[in-house]
Amino acid sequence: MKKGTKYALILGAIPFVTLVFALPLVNRIHPVVLGLPFLLFWILTWVILTPFILFLAYVLEKKFNPPDKGEDN
């Protein structure tokens, strides 16, 4: 596996892990953050951060694995 692909997969897995496997660990009603229960704040934060993380994964993929000269991408 290429270096950039490995980094992109690791970065792409971070939002998945935090939204699926970490929810039981942060499932609390208190504290309240910005008027939201902590669990809702956690989910909302990761939904907002996910596009930025995936963009960073895209940039790393392109940096370490440039397209071949014969490809149109």
Protein Blocks (a to p, Z undefined) as FASTA:
>chain_A
ZZklmmmmmmmmmmmmmmmmmmmmmmcfbdceehiafklmmmmmmmmmmmmmmmmmmmmm
mmmmccdfkbmZZ
